[in-house]
């Protein structure tokens, strides 16, 4: 019984360590995103999105001060949730009709 319990604990520690690493990795990669990057580049940088949404009402470039109404140029958003977060941290990356990055925003405490 003890070896099984020990294996479960070790696996749990490894899994949590990986999820913390993944969140930190995504945070660093997010900062490198440039306008005009392709969907493929973003998936290579950040992995598979947590979810994909249609055209958002607002688009931003890294700050609320840059926010403006979406006039139709942003047609899709990738959402990336931090795997382990007490506050619900999320990153979004928006794309135009050609699949090029047009917006990005970081939600430090959910959306």
SEGU-341250 format. One record per residue: residue in three letters; x, y, z of N, C-alpha, C in turn. Coordinates in steps of 0.05 Angstrom, whole numbers, plus 5000, padded with zeros to 4 digits. Example, Ala and Ser with C-alpha at 12.3 -4.5 7.8 and 13.67 -1.06 7.14 Angstrom:
// residues 2
ALA526448865156524649105156526449345156SER525749555142527349795143525850015157
//
This chain:
// residues 111
UNK501649765000500050005000501750255000UNK503950255015505650485017506950564990UNK507950364975509150444949507150574930UNK504650484930502650604913502050884922UNK501750934948501351204958503651384951UNK506051284954508451434948508551514918UNK507851324901507651384872505651594866UNK503351584878501151774874502152054883UNK503452074905504552324915506652434896UNK508452264888510552354869509352454843UNK507552294832506152384807504752654811UNK503352684834502052934840503953174841UNK506153134854508153354856509253414828UNK509853214812510853264785508753404768UNK506253324770504053454755503753744762UNK503653804788503454084797505854254788UNK508154134791510654274782510454344752UNK509554154736509154204707507154424702UNK504854424716502854624711503854904719UNK505354924740506555184748508555274727UNK510255084718512155154696510655244671UNK508555104663507055174639505955464641UNK504855534664503855804668505956014665UNK508355964677510556154675511656164647UNK511755934633512655934605510756094587UNK508156054591506156204574506356494580UNK506756574605507056854611509356984597UNK511656844596514056944583513556954552UNK512456744541511956734512509956954504UNK507856994520505857194514507057464509UNK509057534525510357794523511857824496UNK512457604482513857614457512057634433UNK509457614437507557624414507557894401UNK507657894375507758144359505258164341UNK504458404335502258434315503258314289UNK501458164276502058044251502957754253UNK503557654278504257374281501857204272UNK502456964261500356794251499156614274UNK496856504269495656314288497556084294UNK498855984273500755764276503055834295UNK504056084293506156174310505256184339UNK502756294343501656314370501256034382UNK500255844367499955574377502655444383UNK504655514368507255404373508355534399UNK507855784404508855924428507255844453UNK504655844451502955804475501555534477UNK501555384455500155124455497255154446UNK495754944451492954944444491355134463UNK489655304452488255484470486255334488UNK485755454511483655344529480955354516UNK480455564501477955594486478455794464UNK476555794445476655984422473956114421UNK473956384419471456534417471356684391UNK468956764384468556924360469357214365UNK468657384347469257674348468557804375UNK470557904389470058034415468858324411UNK467658424431466558694429468758904431UNK470758854449472959034453475558894445UNK477459054434480158954430482159134443UNK484359014452486459164466489159074456UNK491159234463493959144459495359184485UNK495158984502496658964527495859164550UNK493859324546492959504568490059584564UNK488759644586485959734584485860014570UNK487960164573488060434561488060414530UNK488960184519489060154490486360044479UNK484559984497481959864489480260034471UNK479059904452477160044434475159844424UNK472959944414470859774403472059634378UNK471359374376472159224353470459304329UNK471659404309470059484285469859264265UNK470359014274470158784256472858674247UNK474958814254477558724246478458474261UNK477658444286478358204301476058004299UNK476557774287474357584282474457334300UNK476657294314477057064331479057114353UNK478556994376480357024399481156754410UNK483656714416484656484430484856564460UNK483856394477483956444506485856234518UNK487656324535489556144549489256204579UNK488356004594488156024623490655934636UNK491556074657493855974672492955714685UNK494455494682493655234692493055234722UNK494755364738494255384767494255684774UNK491955784782491756064789489456094809UNK490056234831487956294850486156514841UNK487156684823485656914814484356884787UNK484956674773483756624747485056774724UNK487756784724489256924704488756814676UNK488456984656487856904629489257094609UNK490256974587491357134565489557094541UNK489057304526487557284501489257384478UNK488957264454490257344430488157354408UNK487757594396485757624375486957624347UNK485357524328486357494300484457634280UNK485557734259483957844237483157624218UNK481857704196480857504177483057344163UNK485457454163487657304151489157134171UNK488157114196489456954216491857074228UNK492057344227494357484238493557624264UNK495457634283494857754309494258054306UNK492058134318491158414317490858524346UNK490558344366490258434393491258224413UNK491958314436492558134458492058274484UNK491258114504490658234530491058034552UNK491858134575492357964599490358044620UNK488757844629486857884651488157774676UNK489057944695490457844719488657704738UNK486057764737484257634757481657544744UNK481857394723479457294709478357504690UNK476157444678474957614658472057664663
//
